[in-house]
Amino acid sequence: MELPTALRQAVDRLLERTPLADLQRASGILSARYRAELRDGRPHLDGALAVKAYLATRLPATYAAVRATFASVADGMPDFSPASLLDIGAGPGTAFWSAADCWPSLNAAVLVEASAAARSAGETLGREKPAMSTRWLADDATRGLPDLAPADLVTLCYVLDELDPAQRAALVERLWALTAGVLVIVEPGTPAGWQRILAARDRLIAAGAHLVAPCPHENPCPLAPPEWCHFSRRVARSRLHRMAKGGDVPWEDEKYIFVAAARQPARPPRARVIAPPRGGKGLVTLKLCQADGSAAELKLSKRDGDNFRIARRLDWGDAVQQDFAGSS
């Protein structure tokens, strides 16, 4: 998955006069903060150079993860056509661009971001979307978010990991109160990120929300450590991306986990593929989270005919509508 052309070109213009050595240094600091899930009272995007490092090295991956998340929501709610977006902890507008690409119905967005540098970059990039009404607000997700109007689509992407654990539950409840249609929360696909999503999932179910994705059920998660639920998107690295990160590989895999909850019931799949499928000669093995709340491995061979051909095309994270009953 790649950035939309207009966004990629706008990012290139923002970065074109930034010395490579500065980008490399800032990228190293930013990567270390993300890997450590550091909470020291400072936003990760603290300053113009940190934001440029994000644009060069993190934006493609986070865009891909959030866009894939939205595709799962659209698959579970094909009639959902949001007109308004409220994005909390918006950064330079990653979720905004992902949502606009997924839902052409969007015509208004309110983007809340504490970092002045991130807001400035987001406003610059957003000029490439002249038909969209956008409003940027300087606020912190931990301050209760007063005076905000509900929106059809509410998003919180890669934010919970920056918050003190004691602040997360209240924020999830506040965002659900602001949700007119669907709330989407995305986190890094680490064991800790999964635990944060599980806690948010529990809060939303208790509040009467209907799960859209990824879970095909509202029972307790069937996985237990050391297993954890997450998904992955492969992202192409640009030349600048590779140089800023000091890498040679032309791609990277962004691992992520999310929960999407709606005011109205969605169309749950029979199951979801929760690990990379394993193949062999005439054989495919799928690990599935199933609608009855269980997780199981399913092995299909050529003897299973159409079921085998369908299973062979499935990928990690795909919803499964096929009834594989009777397969070997």
Secondary structure as UniProt FT lines:
FT   HELIX           5..15
FT   TURN            16..17
FT   HELIX           20..36
FT   HELIX           48..57
FT   HELIX           59..76
FT   TURN            78..79
FT   STRAND          84..88
FT   TURN            91..93
FT   HELIX           94..102
FT   TURN            104..105
FT   STRAND          108..112
FT   HELIX           116..126
FT   TURN            127..128
FT   TURN            130..131
FT   STRAND          133..137
FT   HELIX           141..143
FT   TURN            146..147
FT   STRAND          151..157
FT   HELIX           160..162
FT   HELIX           165..177
FT   STRAND          179..188
FT   HELIX           191..206
FT   TURN            207..208
FT   STRAND          210..213
FT   TURN            225..226
FT   STRAND          231..236
FT   HELIX           239..245
FT   STRAND          251..262
FT   STRAND          271..273
FT   STRAND          278..280
FT   TURN            281..282
FT   STRAND          283..290
FT   TURN            291..292
FT   STRAND          295..301
FT   HELIX           302..304
FT   HELIX           306..313
FT   TURN            316..317
FT   STRAND          319..320
FT   TURN            325..326
//
